[in-house]
Amino acid sequence: MNDDFNLIRISDEMRAQLRGLAQQRAVSVSDIMQEALGEYLKTRETGINYVDVIQSIESALRGAGQFATSADPSGLVLFIKSPLRRVHRPELKYEVRIRHGDRSSVGRLNVVLRSHDMETIRSFAAFVDHWMALERNYLARNQTGQIVYWTDTDYFGRQIFCPTAGDGEQLIGEAISNYIHVFDELLKYYFANWSYGQSIEPLYLARLKAGKLTI
């Protein structure tokens, strides 16, 4: 029985590109090919070019001026750094990973705090708890499914939803970049006012009403 997959023809130029990508990312050529075919089929199914989504997010965050970004479009990953003025110079890193699990989800957002200061770590954990409570109370009502989270004392991970069925790359990118911008803004506000017991709820609701939180 013939197997069509054994008859796939690849030019020498494409072979060289595949080997170069595989070496750069320390994976096999087979992994690169499977990922590329998966993204092609995903684009055919949804009509969305997820490389353009990554580029849209990066463009919007760079325009904000406070983020340093580094994209890996071939892997559908965007790395983001945000300055954080605290003792011991902690690092705040965001990571957007596009993985289309179902028709409503486009991937995952990871936020990592690097700090040796226990007060900063406790503040971050308290903020994440507060943030998730606000999302469950206000944002989850507008989602097509339950939001999935992954958390630790210095880590926040969250499933990313499409804002609206049929939205294009630009709108999805803007929605994700808006979410990151608001999370970053309110986290820094919380850090600055944590000892005073200031709530972020009024600010959260204002951003929600302004249409900045749609994923």
Secondary structure, DSSP 4 states (H G I P E B T S, - for coil): ---GGGG----HHHHHHHHHHHHHHTS-HHHHHHHHHHHHHHHHHH---HHHHHHHHHHHHHHHSS-EEEEEGGGTEEEEEE----TT--EEEEEEEE---SSSEEEEEEEEEE-S-HHHHHHHHHHHHHHHHHIIIIIGGGSSSPPPEEEETTEEEEEEE-SSTT--HHHHHHHHHHHHHHHHHHHHHHHHHGGGT--SHHHHHHHHHTT----
